Amino acid sequence: MKVLMVCLGNICRSPIAEGVLQHKCQKLGLDWKVDSAGTNGYHNGERPHHMSQAVSKLNGIDISHQRSRPFRADDFDQFDLIISMAEDVTREMRYIAGKKFDPSKVQLLLNYSFPGTHLDVPDPWARSEAAFHEVFSLIDHACDALIESYRSDKQP
């Protein structure tokens, strides 16, 4: 399974999600490839936000090696599942991908934790440290549910 996590700048939510899912897959012995990208390109080549790194590290996950990259239309050719952090991100993915957009490969992350609710992972950028902890917790729980849904062949 190849999974791509996507947010706006690829420095806050999606790097955390990449790190969390990758960490969980390694612990479970799952051979999943996990990556992340951003739709706005403002931070291309940058490391994750310092608070994303700090909160991840507090939870035993090092994401300091990650670098922001742009979401591309050909990501639909490369990945089995593309996880969006929010509805506005999904709209941007649809615009960027054009005819390559495949809705069967796209899911909002929190639909794994809260099926059918279409909730956004809140963007913690320019907010308090507590916001980053909240986002980590939401992502952590959703990644458990995501893994379980694919291990049991259930879809959200």
C-alpha positions as a Markdown table, in Angstrom:
| # | Residue | x | y | z |
|---|---|---|---|---|
| 1 | Met | 0.0 | 0.0 | 0.0 |
| 2 | Lys | 1.3 | 3.5 | -0.9 |
| 3 | Val | -0.3 | 6.3 | 1.0 |
| 4 | Leu | 0.2 | 10.1 | 0.5 |
| 5 | Met | -0.8 | 12.5 | 3.3 |
| 6 | Val | -1.7 | 16.0 | 2.0 |
| 7 | Cys | -2.3 | 19.4 | 3.6 |
| 8 | Leu | -1.7 | 23.0 | 2.5 |
| 9 | Gly | 1.9 | 23.7 | 3.1 |
| 10 | Asn | 3.2 | 20.3 | 4.0 |
| 11 | Ile | 4.9 | 21.6 | 7.2 |
| 12 | Cys | 2.3 | 21.0 | 9.9 |
| 13 | Arg | -0.4 | 18.4 | 9.5 |
| 14 | Ser | 0.7 | 16.1 | 6.7 |
| 15 | Pro | 4.3 | 15.7 | 8.0 |
| 16 | Ile | 2.9 | 14.6 | 11.4 |
| 17 | Ala | 0.5 | 12.3 | 9.6 |
| 18 | Glu | 3.3 | 10.8 | 7.5 |
| 19 | Gly | 5.5 | 10.3 | 10.6 |
| 20 | Val | 2.7 | 8.8 | 12.6 |
| 21 | Leu | 1.4 | 6.4 | 9.9 |
| 22 | Gln | 5.0 | 5.3 | 9.0 |
| 23 | His | 5.8 | 4.7 | 12.7 |
| 24 | Lys | 2.7 | 2.6 | 13.2 |
| 25 | Cys | 3.2 | 0.6 | 10.0 |
| 26 | Gln | 6.8 | -0.2 | 11.0 |
| 27 | Lys | 5.8 | -1.3 | 14.5 |
| 28 | Leu | 3.1 | -3.6 | 13.0 |
| 29 | Gly | 5.4 | -4.9 | 10.2 |
| 30 | Leu | 3.3 | -3.5 | 7.4 |
| 31 | Asp | 5.1 | -2.9 | 4.2 |
| 32 | Trp | 3.4 | 0.5 | 3.4 |
| 33 | Lys | 5.1 | 3.4 | 1.7 |
| 34 | Val | 4.1 | 6.7 | 3.3 |
| 35 | Asp | 4.8 | 10.2 | 2.0 |
| 36 | Ser | 3.3 | 13.7 | 2.3 |
| 37 | Ala | 2.8 | 16.8 | 0.1 |
| 38 | Gly | 1.3 | 20.2 | 0.2 |
| 39 | Thr | -1.0 | 22.0 | -2.3 |
| 40 | Asn | 0.2 | 25.6 | -1.9 |
| 41 | Gly | 3.9 | 25.2 | -2.5 |
| 42 | Tyr | 4.9 | 28.1 | -0.1 |
| 43 | His | 7.2 | 25.9 | 1.9 |
| 44 | Asn | 8.7 | 23.6 | -0.8 |
| 45 | Gly | 12.0 | 22.1 | 0.5 |
| 46 | Glu | 11.5 | 23.2 | 4.1 |
| 47 | Arg | 11.5 | 21.0 | 7.2 |
| 48 | Pro | 8.3 | 20.5 | 9.1 |
| 49 | His | 7.2 | 23.3 | 11.4 |
| 50 | His | 9.3 | 23.3 | 14.6 |
| 51 | Met | 6.2 | 22.6 | 16.7 |
| 52 | Ser | 5.2 | 19.6 | 14.4 |
| 53 | Gln | 8.7 | 18.3 | 15.0 |
| 54 | Ala | 8.7 | 18.9 | 18.7 |
| 55 | Val | 5.2 | 17.3 | 19.3 |
| 56 | Ser | 6.1 | 14.3 | 17.2 |
| 57 | Lys | 9.4 | 13.9 | 19.0 |
| 58 | Leu | 7.6 | 14.0 | 22.4 |
| 59 | Asn | 5.6 | 11.1 | 21.1 |
| 60 | Gly | 8.7 | 9.1 | 20.0 |
| 61 | Ile | 8.6 | 10.0 | 16.3 |
| 62 | Asp | 11.4 | 11.9 | 14.5 |
| 63 | Ile | 10.1 | 13.8 | 11.4 |
| 64 | Ser | 13.1 | 16.2 | 11.1 |
| 65 | His | 14.3 | 14.4 | 8.0 |
| 66 | Gln | 11.2 | 15.3 | 6.0 |
| 67 | Arg | 11.1 | 18.1 | 3.4 |
| 68 | Ser | 8.0 | 19.8 | 2.1 |
| 69 | Arg | 7.1 | 18.9 | -1.5 |
| 70 | Pro | 4.3 | 20.0 | -3.8 |
| 71 | Phe | 1.3 | 17.8 | -4.5 |
| 72 | Arg | 1.4 | 16.8 | -8.2 |
| 73 | Ala | -1.2 | 15.4 | -10.6 |
| 74 | Asp | 1.0 | 12.3 | -11.1 |
| 75 | Asp | 0.6 | 11.5 | -7.4 |
| 76 | Phe | -2.6 | 9.8 | -8.5 |
| 77 | Asp | -0.5 | 7.4 | -10.6 |
| 78 | Gln | 2.0 | 6.8 | -7.7 |
| 79 | Phe | -0.2 | 6.2 | -4.7 |
| 80 | Asp | -3.0 | 3.8 | -3.8 |
| 81 | Leu | -4.6 | 6.2 | -1.3 |
| 82 | Ile | -4.4 | 9.9 | -1.0 |
| 83 | Ile | -5.4 | 11.3 | 2.4 |
| 84 | Ser | -6.5 | 14.9 | 2.7 |
| 85 | Met | -6.3 | 16.8 | 5.9 |
| 86 | Ala | -9.3 | 19.1 | 5.0 |
| 87 | Glu | -12.0 | 19.8 | 2.5 |
| 88 | Asp | -10.2 | 22.8 | 1.1 |
| 89 | Val | -7.1 | 20.7 | 0.5 |
| 90 | Thr | -9.2 | 18.2 | -1.4 |
| 91 | Arg | -10.6 | 21.0 | -3.6 |
| 92 | Glu | -7.0 | 22.1 | -4.3 |
| 93 | Met | -6.0 | 18.6 | -5.1 |
| 94 | Arg | -8.9 | 18.3 | -7.6 |
| 95 | Tyr | -7.8 | 21.6 | -9.2 |
| 96 | Ile | -4.1 | 20.6 | -9.4 |
| 97 | Ala | -4.8 | 17.0 | -10.7 |
| 98 | Gly | -7.3 | 18.0 | -13.3 |
| 99 | Lys | -8.3 | 15.0 | -15.3 |
| 100 | Lys | -6.1 | 12.7 | -13.2 |
| 101 | Phe | -8.1 | 13.4 | -10.1 |
| 102 | Asp | -9.5 | 10.0 | -8.9 |
| 103 | Pro | -12.1 | 10.4 | -6.1 |
| 104 | Ser | -11.9 | 6.7 | -5.4 |
| 105 | Lys | -8.3 | 7.2 | -4.1 |
| 106 | Val | -9.1 | 10.3 | -1.9 |
| 107 | Gln | -10.3 | 10.2 | 1.7 |
| 108 | Leu | -10.5 | 12.8 | 4.5 |
| 109 | Leu | -8.3 | 11.6 | 7.3 |
| 110 | Leu | -10.8 | 12.1 | 10.1 |
| 111 | Asn | -13.4 | 10.0 | 8.3 |
| 112 | Tyr | -11.5 | 7.0 | 9.6 |
| 113 | Ser | -12.0 | 8.1 | 13.2 |
| 114 | Phe | -15.5 | 9.7 | 12.6 |
| 115 | Pro | -17.0 | 7.9 | 9.6 |
| 116 | Gly | -19.1 | 10.1 | 7.3 |
| 117 | Thr | -18.6 | 13.3 | 9.2 |
| 118 | His | -16.2 | 15.0 | 6.7 |
| 119 | Leu | -14.4 | 16.8 | 9.5 |
| 120 | Asp | -11.1 | 18.7 | 8.9 |
| 121 | Val | -8.0 | 18.2 | 10.9 |
| 122 | Pro | -7.6 | 21.8 | 12.2 |
| 123 | Asp | -4.6 | 23.7 | 10.8 |
| 124 | Pro | -2.3 | 24.5 | 13.8 |
| 125 | Trp | -0.1 | 26.9 | 11.9 |
| 126 | Ala | 0.3 | 30.2 | 13.9 |
| 127 | Arg | -1.5 | 28.8 | 16.8 |
| 128 | Ser | -0.5 | 27.6 | 20.3 |
| 129 | Glu | 1.6 | 24.5 | 21.2 |
| 130 | Ala | -1.7 | 23.0 | 22.5 |
| 131 | Ala | -3.1 | 23.2 | 19.0 |
| 132 | Phe | -0.2 | 21.0 | 17.7 |
| 133 | His | -0.8 | 18.5 | 20.5 |
| 134 | Glu | -4.5 | 18.4 | 19.6 |
| 135 | Val | -3.7 | 17.8 | 16.0 |
| 136 | Phe | -1.2 | 15.1 | 16.8 |
| 137 | Ser | -3.8 | 13.3 | 18.9 |
| 138 | Leu | -6.5 | 13.5 | 16.2 |
| 139 | Ile | -4.0 | 12.2 | 13.6 |
| 140 | Asp | -2.7 | 9.4 | 15.9 |
| 141 | His | -6.2 | 8.1 | 16.5 |
| 142 | Ala | -7.2 | 8.4 | 12.8 |
| 143 | Cys | -4.1 | 6.5 | 11.7 |
| 144 | Asp | -5.0 | 3.6 | 14.0 |
| 145 | Ala | -8.5 | 3.5 | 12.5 |
| 146 | Leu | -7.0 | 3.8 | 8.9 |
| 147 | Ile | -4.7 | 0.8 | 9.5 |
| 148 | Glu | -7.5 | -1.2 | 11.0 |
| 149 | Ser | -9.9 | -0.4 | 8.2 |
| 150 | Tyr | -7.4 | -1.8 | 5.6 |
| 151 | Arg | -6.3 | -4.7 | 7.7 |
| 152 | Ser | -9.9 | -5.8 | 8.1 |
| 153 | Asp | -10.7 | -4.9 | 4.5 |
| 154 | Lys | -13.3 | -2.4 | 5.6 |
| 155 | Gln | -13.5 | 1.0 | 4.0 |
| 156 | Pro | -14.7 | 4.1 | 5.9 |
